[in-house]
Amino acid sequence: MIKKMTSHGDNLVLMIERDLLDRLNIDADTPLDVSTDGEVLVVSPVRDRKRRKDFEAALKKVNEKYGRALKRLAD
């Protein structure tokens, strides 16, 4: 998706369509982390770290139990 910035006072604004925001579960109250590596602008919602840690633990457990079967299915 190619976007252009628009002026808003002394700032530039990047408009993001509602459909995309809805898919990412982002609304006006969602804190966003804005970072760069000097060439790329990265905007990502700040998510609950405990929730992410719990997800990674569950994923590890599933991979330990079913990893070989999932690999065979993928092949």
C-alpha positions in Angstrom: 0.0 0.0 0.0 1.5 3.3 -1.0 0.6 6.3 1.1 1.4 10.0 1.2 1.7 12.3 4.2 -0.7 15.2 4.6 -0.1 18.5 6.5 -1.7 19.1 9.8 -0.4 22.4 11.3 3.4 22.1 11.6 3.2 18.3 11.5 2.8 15.6 8.8 0.1 13.0 9.3 -0.1 9.5 7.9 -3.7 8.5 7.4 -4.4 4.8 7.9 -7.7 3.3 6.8 -10.2 2.0 9.3 -10.2 -1.5 7.8 -6.5 -1.9 8.4 -6.8 -0.5 11.9 -9.7 -2.9 12.7 -7.7 -5.9 11.5 -4.8 -4.9 13.8 -7.2 -4.1 16.7 -5.9 -0.5 16.9 -8.1 2.4 17.9 -7.5 6.0 19.1 -6.6 4.8 22.6 -4.0 2.2 21.5 -0.5 3.3 22.3 1.9 3.0 19.4 5.6 2.4 19.3 7.3 4.4 16.6 10.9 3.5 15.8 13.4 3.6 13.0 16.6 2.0 11.9 17.5 5.2 10.0 15.9 4.0 6.7 12.6 2.4 7.7 9.8 3.8 9.9 8.2 1.1 12.0 4.8 1.7 13.7 3.5 -1.1 15.9 0.9 -1.3 18.7 2.2 -1.7 22.2 1.0 -5.1 23.4 0.9 -6.6 26.8 4.3 -8.2 27.5 2.8 -10.8 29.8 0.4 -11.8 27.1 3.2 -12.2 24.6 5.3 -14.2 27.1 2.4 -16.5 27.7 1.8 -16.9 24.0 5.5 -17.8 23.4 5.4 -20.3 26.3 2.2 -22.0 24.8 3.8 -22.0 21.3 6.9 -23.7 22.7 4.8 -26.3 24.5 2.8 -27.1 21.3 6.0 -27.3 19.2 7.6 -29.7 21.7 4.5 -31.9 21.7 3.5 -31.7 18.0 6.5 -30.2 16.2 7.5 -33.3 14.3 3.9 -34.0 13.2 3.4 -30.4 12.1 6.7 -30.5 10.2 5.6 -33.7 8.4 2.2 -32.0 7.5 4.0 -29.0 6.2 6.2 -31.2 3.9 
